[in-house]
Amino acid sequence: MSPLTKYRVKLNLTQEELATISGISVRTIQRIESGTKPKGYTLEALSKALGISKNDLLTEQNESTTINKHFIKYINLSSILLMIVPFGSIIMPLIIMYWKKEVNNLSKQIVNIQILWTLIVIILILASSFLKNLLSLSNQITTLTILILLVINLYIILRNTLEIEKNDKLHIKLNFNFI
């Protein structure tokens, strides 16, 4: 069953009703339900009509059944091991993901979060160093910034681990991908 079919049936809509609500032709809906991936305007219109994210429409249902929750939690928690090492929170999950052949949307999303977080950390540390010099603040402002960012990253990792355990999904996730 395609993701579109799953969500359409969940809302008790016929293909014709969904076509009316979304402004997409019945024939296009039939093609998507038979396996064609929606793109652009069609993807946007269907996600709005169904009240779901675009990623939900693009995610294959059979992929979620092959997810090994045990390894996904290890992939997520492995980010903690090298949080202090630059790019370590990205490299370690990638190594485990490919080593254990657990390459799926959930594990990719974990790595995507760490990539974004690493970029944010770099920008904020540079900004705090710049502001320290500009405003003549003490050297401790950069250290404090780093500690706060580490605690926030630890929270993200642990919160997502709890959500994986409970609901097999991430609590904190992105609507876009780097990988």
N, CA, C and O of each residue as an XYZ file, in Angstrom:
716
protein
N       0.849     -1.177      0.000
C       0.000      0.000      0.000
C       0.895      1.241      0.000
O       1.818      1.344      0.808
N       0.626      2.165     -0.891
C       1.419      3.392     -0.984
C       1.092      4.312      0.194
O       0.021      4.201      0.791
N       2.012      5.218      0.528
C       1.734      6.158      1.615
C       0.475      6.985      1.353
O      -0.294      7.256      2.276
N       0.264      7.387      0.099
C      -0.924      8.174     -0.236
C      -2.185      7.373      0.044
O      -3.133      7.891      0.633
N      -2.200      6.120     -0.371
C      -3.364      5.265     -0.124
C      -3.608      5.118      1.374
O      -4.745      5.207      1.839
N      -2.543      4.895      2.117
C      -2.660      4.709      3.569
C      -3.313      5.925      4.227
O      -4.242      5.776      5.021
N      -2.834      7.123      3.902
C      -3.384      8.331      4.526
C      -4.781      8.648      4.002
O      -5.624      9.137      4.754
N      -5.037      8.379      2.726
C      -6.365      8.631      2.153
C      -7.396      7.729      2.819
O      -8.476      8.187      3.193
N      -7.065      6.443      2.967
C      -7.976      5.487      3.597
C      -8.177      5.832      5.075
O      -9.280      5.701      5.606
N      -7.106      6.270      5.727
C      -7.190      6.647      7.142
C      -8.198      7.775      7.356
O      -8.873      7.827      8.384
N      -8.294      8.679      6.374
C      -9.245      9.789      6.456
C     -10.604      9.461      5.828
O     -11.466     10.332      5.709
N     -10.786      8.201      5.430
C     -12.035      7.742      4.802
C     -12.405      8.563      3.569
O     -13.558      8.955      3.394
N     -11.413      8.816      2.721
C     -11.644      9.571      1.492
C     -11.552      8.645      0.284
O     -10.715      7.744      0.247
N     -12.406      8.870     -0.690
C     -12.254      8.176     -1.965
C     -11.236      8.942     -2.797
O     -10.858     10.063     -2.457
N     -10.800      8.332     -3.882
C      -9.865      9.034     -4.759
C     -10.517     10.291     -5.325
O      -9.860     11.322     -5.472
N     -11.787     10.209     -5.639
C     -12.511     11.352     -6.190
C     -12.610     12.488     -5.174
O     -12.446     13.657     -5.525
N     -12.880     12.141     -3.908
C     -12.970     13.166     -2.865
C     -11.615     13.840     -2.639
O     -11.538     15.057     -2.474
N     -10.561     13.044     -2.635
C      -9.220     13.609     -2.477
C      -8.875     14.508     -3.661
O      -8.245     15.551     -3.490
N      -9.285     14.105     -4.854
C      -9.038     14.925     -6.046
C      -9.732     16.277     -5.913
O      -9.153     17.304     -6.266
N     -10.949     16.287     -5.415
C     -11.701     17.527     -5.239
C     -11.046     18.425     -4.188
O     -10.905     19.631     -4.392
N     -10.652     17.831     -3.073
C     -10.052     18.599     -1.988
C      -8.699     19.176     -2.395
O      -8.392     20.330     -2.093
N      -7.898     18.371     -3.078
C      -6.520     18.776     -3.383
C      -6.386     19.549     -4.694
O      -5.416     20.281     -4.890
N      -7.359     19.387     -5.587
C      -7.249     20.022     -6.895
C      -6.370     19.228     -7.859
O      -5.978     19.738     -8.908
N      -6.064     17.993     -7.509
C      -5.253     17.094     -8.343
C      -6.212     16.126     -9.031
O      -7.212     15.712     -8.445
N      -5.905     15.771    -10.268
C      -6.807     14.881    -11.005
C      -6.830     13.480    -10.399
O      -5.865     13.036     -9.777
N      -7.955     12.797    -10.596
C      -8.112     11.426    -10.107
C      -7.040     10.540    -10.736
O      -6.462      9.689    -10.059
N      -6.776     10.733    -12.012
C      -5.782      9.923    -12.719
C      -4.394     10.099    -12.088
O      -3.659      9.121    -11.958
N      -4.027     11.303    -11.700
C      -2.733     11.537    -11.042
C      -2.690     10.828     -9.700
O      -1.675     10.230     -9.342
N      -3.778     10.891     -8.962
C      -3.852     10.195     -7.670
C      -3.704      8.692     -7.877
O      -3.016      8.027     -7.102
N      -4.340      8.152     -8.911
C      -4.212      6.726     -9.210
C      -2.770      6.352     -9.541
O      -2.280      5.313     -9.099
N      -2.095      7.188    -10.311
C      -0.694      6.914    -10.665
C       0.199      6.935     -9.419
O       1.085      6.094     -9.268
N      -0.041      7.895     -8.538
C       0.765      7.993     -7.317
C       0.512      6.782     -6.427
O       1.444      6.226     -5.845
N      -0.741      6.378     -6.323
C      -1.064      5.222     -5.490
C      -0.518      3.918     -6.074
O      -0.348      2.936     -5.351
N      -0.244      3.907     -7.371
C       0.313      2.695     -7.972
C       1.844      2.703     -7.962
O       2.467      1.755     -8.441
N       2.458      3.764     -7.422
C       3.899      3.730     -7.256
C       4.686      4.936     -7.728
O       5.867      5.051     -7.400
N       4.081      5.840     -8.485
C       4.784      7.041     -8.935
C       4.967      7.995     -7.755
O       4.040      8.205     -6.972
N       6.150      8.564     -7.633
C       6.422      9.515     -6.544
C       5.880     10.892     -6.918
O       6.155     11.385     -8.012
N       5.116     11.520     -6.025
C       4.629     12.874     -6.307
C       5.752     13.895     -6.198
O       6.675     13.722     -5.401
N       5.682     14.950     -6.987
C       6.694     16.000     -6.970
C       6.020     17.369     -7.009
O       4.844     17.493     -7.351
N       6.784     18.377     -6.656
C       6.390     19.768     -6.830
C       5.016     20.119     -6.305
O       4.676     19.852     -5.153
N       4.224     20.734     -7.195
C       2.893     21.202     -6.824
C       2.006     20.044     -6.349
O       1.245     20.191     -5.393
N       2.108     18.913     -7.013
C       1.282     17.755     -6.656
C       1.581     17.310     -5.228
O       0.665     17.065     -4.442
N       2.849     17.207     -4.904
C       3.251     16.815     -3.550
C       2.744     17.819     -2.522
O       2.210     17.438     -1.481
N       2.913     19.088     -2.819
C       2.458     20.157     -1.923
C       0.942     20.103     -1.721
O       0.463     20.160     -0.588
N       0.197     19.995     -2.805
C      -1.269     19.993     -2.726
C      -1.789     18.781     -1.959
O      -2.707     18.909     -1.149
N      -1.207     17.605     -2.207
C      -1.660     16.402     -1.507
C      -1.311     16.449     -0.021
O      -2.112     16.037      0.818
N      -0.120     16.947      0.305
C       0.251     17.017      1.724
C      -0.652     17.991      2.478
O      -1.022     17.735      3.624
N      -1.008     19.110      1.837
C      -1.928     20.064      2.479
C      -3.329     19.470      2.626
O      -3.967     19.616      3.669
N      -3.796     18.801      1.579
C      -5.143     18.225      1.602
C      -5.265     17.150      2.679
O      -6.312     17.017      3.313
N      -4.186     16.378      2.884
C      -4.225     15.298      3.865
C      -3.772     15.751      5.258
O      -3.945     15.029      6.240
N      -3.193     16.948      5.333
C      -2.719     17.463      6.620
C      -1.500     16.725      7.138
O      -1.360     16.523      8.344
N      -0.612     16.321      6.232
C       0.610     15.611      6.619
C       1.805     16.285      5.960
O       1.647     17.128      5.077
N       3.000     15.906      6.396
C       4.203     16.490      5.800
C       4.501     15.838      4.451
O       4.028     14.742      4.151
N       5.290     16.534      3.655
C       5.691     15.997      2.350
C       6.496     14.716      2.522
O       6.365     13.784      1.729
N       7.329     14.671      3.557
C       8.137     13.473      3.810
C       7.278     12.253      4.076
O       7.640     11.142      3.691
N       6.120     12.454      4.743
C       5.227     11.328      5.015
C       4.698     10.721      3.721
O       4.503      9.509      3.634
N       4.466     11.556      2.723
C       3.986     11.054      1.430
C       5.079     10.353      0.636
O       4.787      9.511     -0.213
N       6.323     10.693      0.904
C       7.429     10.118      0.144
C       8.027      8.882      0.810
O       8.785      8.148      0.175
N       7.698      8.640      2.075
C       8.261      7.515      2.812
C       7.528      6.236      2.464
O       6.304      6.154      2.563
N       8.290      5.250      2.059
C       7.704      3.947      1.758
C       7.305      3.246      3.042
O       8.046      3.269      4.024
N       6.140      2.626      3.036
C       5.650      1.968      4.238
C       6.467      0.735      4.580
O       6.698      0.462      5.758
N       6.914     -0.024      3.572
C       7.643     -1.256      3.862
C       9.008     -0.979      4.475
O       9.586     -1.868      5.102
N       9.535      0.223      4.312
C      10.825      0.552      4.897
C      10.740      0.586      6.412
O      11.681      0.182      7.094
N       9.627      1.063      6.945
C       9.499      1.173      8.394
C       9.443     -0.192      9.064
O       9.767     -0.305     10.246
N       9.037     -1.236      8.337
C       8.980     -2.557      8.931
C      10.362     -3.191      9.029
O      10.549     -4.124      9.811
N      11.343     -2.708      8.252
C      12.674     -3.297      8.275
C      13.619     -2.570      9.234
O      14.792     -2.932      9.332
N      13.134     -1.571      9.930
C      13.974     -0.810     10.848
C      14.246     -1.636     12.101
O      13.328     -2.164     12.729
N      15.521     -1.734     12.448
C      15.929     -2.415     13.657
C      16.087     -1.356     14.750
O      17.078     -0.627     14.782
N      15.111     -1.282     15.632
C      15.075     -0.244     16.663
C      16.338     -0.262     17.529
O      16.820      0.787     17.957
N      16.855     -1.431     17.778
C      18.051     -1.587     18.604
C      19.239     -0.849     17.981
O      19.927     -0.096     18.670
N      19.484     -1.055     16.698
C      20.604     -0.392     16.033
C      20.344      1.092     15.806
O      21.278      1.893     15.843
N      19.105      1.465     15.574
C      18.781      2.882     15.412
C      19.108      3.638     16.704
O      19.634      4.750     16.656
N      18.800      3.042     17.847
C      19.142      3.686     19.124
C      20.652      3.787     19.287
O      21.156      4.801     19.771
N      21.386      2.739     18.887
C      22.854      2.800     18.947
C      23.403      3.878     18.036
O      24.327      4.602     18.406
N      22.837      3.985     16.848
C      23.277      5.023     15.914
C      23.063      6.400     16.534
O      23.942      7.259     16.474
N      21.895      6.602     17.128
C      21.595      7.884     17.753
C      22.506      8.150     18.952
O      23.062      9.241     19.078
N      22.656      7.172     19.818
C      23.474      7.354     21.028
C      24.963      7.454     20.716
O      25.724      8.001     21.513
N      25.384      6.933     19.569
C      26.808      7.013     19.221
C      27.251      8.455     19.003
O      28.444      8.753     19.058
N      26.307      9.340     18.758
C      26.645     10.754     18.604
C      27.229     11.336     19.886
O      28.018     12.280     19.840
N      26.845     10.779     21.019
C      27.344     11.264     22.307
C      28.839     10.993     22.445
O      29.576     11.821     22.982
N      29.290      9.824     21.957
C      30.680      9.418     22.158
C      31.687     10.443     21.660
O      32.706     10.688     22.305
N      31.399     11.036     20.518
C      32.359     11.953     19.909
C      31.803     13.361     19.779
O      32.128     14.076     18.831
N      30.957     13.764     20.735
C      30.362     15.090     20.694
C      31.418     16.190     20.780
O      31.251     17.260     20.193
N      32.489     15.934     21.498
C      33.522     16.940     21.703
C      34.444     17.039     20.479
O      34.972     18.109     20.175
N      34.629     15.917     19.787
C      35.510     15.878     18.616
C      34.784     16.543     17.441
O      33.632     16.210     17.161
N      35.439     17.469     16.762
C      34.778     18.089     15.599
C      34.331     17.026     14.588
O      35.118     16.172     14.181
N      33.096     17.092     14.205
C      32.451     16.190     13.251
C      32.340     14.743     13.760
O      31.908     13.865     13.013
N      32.716     14.490     14.993
C      32.620     13.145     15.549
C      31.187     12.675     15.692
O      30.896     11.494     15.505
N      30.287     13.595     16.022
C      28.879     13.217     16.187
C      28.211     12.931     14.840
O      27.069     12.472     14.795
N      28.921     13.202     13.749
C      28.423     12.844     12.413
C      29.092     11.554     11.941
O      28.434     10.659     11.411
N      30.404     11.473     12.140
C      31.178     10.347     11.610
C      30.807      9.033     12.286
O      30.637      8.023     11.604
N      30.679      9.024     13.599
C      30.386      7.791     14.325
C      29.026      7.189     13.916
O      28.963      5.994     13.625
N      27.946      7.973     13.885
C      26.677      7.397     13.428
C      26.745      6.888     11.979
O      26.150      5.861     11.652
N      27.467      7.605     11.118
C      27.617      7.147      9.729
C      28.337      5.806      9.655
O      27.936      4.917      8.903
N      29.404      5.667     10.442
C      30.151      4.404     10.442
C      29.246      3.255     10.886
O      29.206      2.211     10.234
N      28.531      3.437     11.975
C      27.652      2.377     12.485
C      26.521      2.101     11.497
O      26.166      0.947     11.261
N      25.962      3.157     10.924
C      24.850      3.015      9.984
C      25.246      2.139      8.794
O      24.501      1.236      8.413
N      26.406      2.401      8.214
C      26.833      1.622      7.055
C      27.423      0.272      7.444
O      27.286     -0.699      6.701
N      28.075      0.200      8.595
C      28.655     -1.065      9.056
C      27.553     -2.082      9.342
O      27.673     -3.249      8.969
N      26.495     -1.649      9.993
C      25.379     -2.549     10.331
C      24.313     -2.602      9.236
O      23.286     -3.262      9.393
N      24.562     -1.905      8.130
C      23.640     -1.871      6.993
C      22.235     -1.446      7.420
O      21.233     -2.023      6.997
N      22.197     -0.438      8.254
C      20.938      0.110      8.761
C      20.719      1.482      8.123
O      20.540      2.484      8.815
N      20.738      1.505      6.783
C      20.580      2.746      6.039
C      19.099      2.896      5.687
O      18.607      2.243      4.767
N      18.401      3.746      6.410
C      16.981      4.003      6.176
C      16.695      5.457      6.522
O      17.592      6.185      6.946
N      15.467      5.875      6.345
C      15.116      7.280      6.587
C      15.390      7.718      8.020
O      15.824      8.845      8.257
N      15.138      6.836      8.965
C      15.326      7.192     10.372
C      16.806      7.398     10.697
O      17.164      8.386     11.338
N      17.659      6.485     10.266
C      19.094      6.643     10.544
C      19.674      7.832      9.775
O      20.541      8.534     10.295
N      19.212      8.065      8.557
C      19.668      9.235      7.799
C      19.231     10.525      8.486
O      19.975     11.506      8.511
N      18.026     10.518      9.040
C      17.519     11.702      9.731
C      18.364     12.013     10.973
O      18.596     13.178     11.295
N      18.819     10.968     11.664
C      19.687     11.157     12.830
C      20.978     11.852     12.407
O      21.421     12.797     13.060
N      21.580     11.382     11.313
C      22.819     11.987     10.822
C      22.545     13.418     10.336
O      23.359     14.314     10.560
N      21.404     13.630      9.675
C      21.049     14.973      9.213
C      20.938     15.961     10.372
O      21.379     17.106     10.263
N      20.353     15.519     11.474
C      20.233     16.374     12.651
C      21.624     16.752     13.161
O      21.867     17.908     13.507
N      22.527     15.786     13.207
C      23.876     16.059     13.701
C      24.663     16.955     12.744
O      25.477     17.765     13.187
N      24.428     16.815     11.437
C      25.084     17.705     10.474
C      24.617     19.137     10.701
O      25.434     20.054     10.791
N      23.297     19.329     10.793
C      22.766     20.670     11.029
C      23.260     21.220     12.360
O      23.656     22.382     12.452
N      23.236     20.385     13.383
C      23.667     20.837     14.703
C      25.137     21.252     14.685
O      25.505     22.250     15.305
N      25.976     20.497     13.981
C      27.400     20.841     13.890
C      27.589     22.189     13.205
O      28.420     22.993     13.627
N      26.820     22.434     12.151
C      26.901     23.731     11.467
C      26.465     24.872     12.391
O      27.093     25.930     12.424
N      25.399     24.647     13.129
C      24.910     25.662     14.070
C      25.952     25.934     15.150
O      26.193     27.087     15.506
N      26.572     24.872     15.672
C      27.589     25.020     16.717
C      28.763     25.841     16.203
O      29.234     26.748     16.890
N      29.235     25.534     15.007
C      30.365     26.281     14.441
C      30.018     27.769     14.330
O      30.810     28.627     14.718
N      28.844     28.061     13.805
C      28.425     29.456     13.640
C      28.304     30.161     14.987
O      28.755     31.296     15.136
N      27.701     29.498     15.962
C      27.513     30.137     17.271
C      28.823     30.318     18.035
O      28.993     31.312     18.742
N      29.733     29.384     17.903
C      31.030     29.547     18.570
C      31.809     30.698     17.939
O      32.422     31.502     18.641
N      31.780     30.769     16.614
C      32.440     31.886     15.940
C      31.794     33.218     16.323
O      32.485     34.212     16.544
N      30.463     33.225     16.400
C      29.748     34.447     16.771
C      30.079     34.860     18.206
O      30.252     36.046     18.486
N      30.166     33.882     19.116
C      30.482     34.230     20.508
C      31.911     34.753     20.616
O      32.176     35.665     21.398
N      32.828     34.190     19.845
C      34.211     34.699     19.857
C      34.264     36.119     19.312
O      34.972     36.973     19.846
N      33.515     36.364     18.249
C      33.468     37.696     17.655
C      32.863     38.704     18.633
O      33.398     39.796     18.818
N      31.744     38.329     19.256
C      31.101     39.222     20.225
C      31.975     39.448     21.444
O      31.975     40.537     22.017
N      32.717     38.430     21.845
C      33.629     38.563     22.987
C      34.643     39.677     22.718
O      34.900     40.524     23.573
N      35.210     39.655     21.514
C      36.199     40.686     21.152
C      35.539     42.045     20.946
O      36.079     43.075     21.350
N      34.375     42.039     20.317
C      33.679     43.279     20.013
C      33.185     43.990     21.264
O      33.298     45.211     21.372
N      32.640     43.236     22.204
C      32.058     43.815     23.417
C      32.994     43.735     24.626
O      32.597     44.064     25.744
N      34.219     43.303     24.402
C      35.226     43.181     25.464
C      34.728     42.323     26.633
O      34.876     42.694     27.797
N      34.142     41.187     26.306
C      33.677     40.255     27.325
C      34.832     39.338     27.729
O      35.872     39.310     27.072
N      34.640     38.598     28.806
C      35.697     37.694     29.265
C      35.803     36.488     28.329
O      34.907     36.223     27.529
N      36.898     35.780     28.446
C      37.126     34.594     27.622
C      36.163     33.458     27.965
O      36.029     32.503     27.201
N      35.508     33.562     29.093
C      34.611     32.503     29.529
C      33.322     32.441     28.721
O      32.618     31.432     28.779
N      32.995     33.476     27.978
C      31.754     33.476     27.195
C      31.783     32.385     26.125
O      30.768     31.735     25.873
N      32.937     32.182     25.498
C      33.052     31.130     24.486
C      32.950     29.759     25.138
O      32.289     28.866     24.607
N      33.588     29.591     26.263
C      33.515     28.323     26.997
C      32.084     28.037     27.431
O      31.601     26.911     27.307
N      31.417     29.052     27.934
C      30.020     28.897     28.349
C      29.140     28.545     27.154
O      28.256     27.696     27.266
N      29.372     29.183     26.024
C      28.613     28.880     24.804
C      28.796     27.425     24.406
O      27.825     26.741     24.082
N      30.029     26.950     24.427
C      30.310     25.557     24.066
C      29.600     24.600     25.011
O      29.000     23.624     24.561
N      29.656     24.860     26.302
C      28.990     23.988     27.278
C      27.476     23.959     27.079
O      26.861     22.895     27.135
N      26.887     25.107     26.851
C      25.436     25.170     26.629
C      25.064     24.385     25.368
O      24.082     23.642     25.368
N      25.834     24.544     24.310
C      25.551     23.834     23.064
C      25.717     22.323     23.219
O      24.954     21.555     22.633
N      26.700     21.895     23.999
C      26.873     20.462     24.263
C      25.679     19.889     25.027
O      25.218     18.786     24.734
N      25.188     20.638     25.997
C      24.029     20.184     26.780
C      22.787     20.103     25.884
O      22.005     19.158     25.990
N      22.611     21.072     25.021
C      21.458     21.045     24.115
C      21.548     19.847     23.174
O      20.548     19.169     22.936
N      22.743     19.581     22.637
C      22.914     18.427     21.753
C      22.652     17.129     22.508
O      22.027     16.214     21.969
N      23.118     17.041     23.738
C      22.863     15.860     24.556
C      21.364     15.671     24.769
O      20.866     14.547     24.711
N      20.645     16.761     25.013
C      19.188     16.693     25.161
C      18.533     16.162     23.879
O      17.662     15.294     23.935
N      18.958     16.686     22.730
C      18.381     16.253     21.449
C      18.587     14.750     21.263
O      17.659     14.031     20.890
N      19.794     14.287     21.523
C      20.113     12.864     21.340
C      19.294     11.995     22.286
O      18.704     11.002     21.860
N      19.251     12.362     23.570
C      18.520     11.551     24.546
C      17.011     11.600     24.315
O      16.327     10.590     24.481
N      16.491     12.758     23.937
C      15.042     12.877     23.677
C      14.635     12.029     22.480
O      13.592     11.375     22.499
N      15.463     12.043     21.437
C      15.167     11.214     20.272
C      15.287      9.725     20.588
O      14.533      8.914     20.050
N      16.229      9.363     21.458
C      16.358      7.957     21.858
C      15.110      7.486     22.581
O      14.632      6.379     22.336
N      14.578      8.312     23.465
C      13.332      7.951     24.167
C      12.173      7.800     23.186
O      11.361      6.885     23.323
N      12.091      8.682     22.209
C      11.003      8.625     21.234
C      11.141      7.401     20.323
O      10.140      6.800     19.933
N      12.373      7.036     19.988
C      12.602      5.817     19.190
C      12.126      4.610     19.983
O      11.480      3.717     19.435
N      12.439      4.582     21.253
C      12.026      3.459     22.092
C      10.504      3.356     22.196
O       9.942      2.263     22.124
N       9.844      4.505     22.365
C       8.397      4.502     22.555
C       7.617      4.345     21.243
O       6.714      3.513     21.151
N       7.968      5.147     20.231
C       7.117      5.248     19.035
C       7.816      4.937     17.719
O       7.228      5.138     16.657
N       9.045      4.457     17.758
C       9.806      4.134     16.544
C       9.948      5.318     15.596
O       9.968      5.138     14.378
N      10.045      6.520     16.141
C      10.254      7.712     15.325
C      11.043      8.727     16.146
O      11.283      8.530     17.337
N      11.439      9.811     15.491
C      12.206     10.854     16.169
C      11.277     11.942     16.687
O      10.295     12.296     16.035
N      11.591     12.465     17.851
C      10.830     13.590     18.407
C      11.279     14.891     17.745
O      10.461     15.722     17.351
N      12.585     15.046     17.634
C      13.170     16.230     17.011
C      13.698     15.795     15.653
O      14.661     15.033     15.574
N      13.074     16.273     14.589
C      13.466     15.857     13.245
C      13.441     17.049     12.306
O      12.921     18.116     12.633
N      14.013     16.842     11.139
C      14.097     17.900     10.133
C      13.121     17.617      9.005
O      12.747     16.468      8.771
N      12.712     18.662      8.309
C      11.842     18.506      7.151
C      12.637     18.508      5.850
O      12.060     18.579      4.765
N      13.962     18.431      5.960
C      14.828     18.388      4.791
C      16.006     17.477      5.088
O      16.242     17.106      6.237
N      16.741     17.121      4.049
C      17.860     16.195      4.211
C      19.145     16.756      3.619
O      19.124     17.464      2.612
N      20.260     16.431      4.259
C      21.574     16.711      3.714
C      22.087     15.508      2.948
O      22.779     15.645      1.939
N      21.733     14.298      3.451
C      22.198     13.061      2.794
C      21.019     12.256      2.293
O      21.204     11.186      1.713
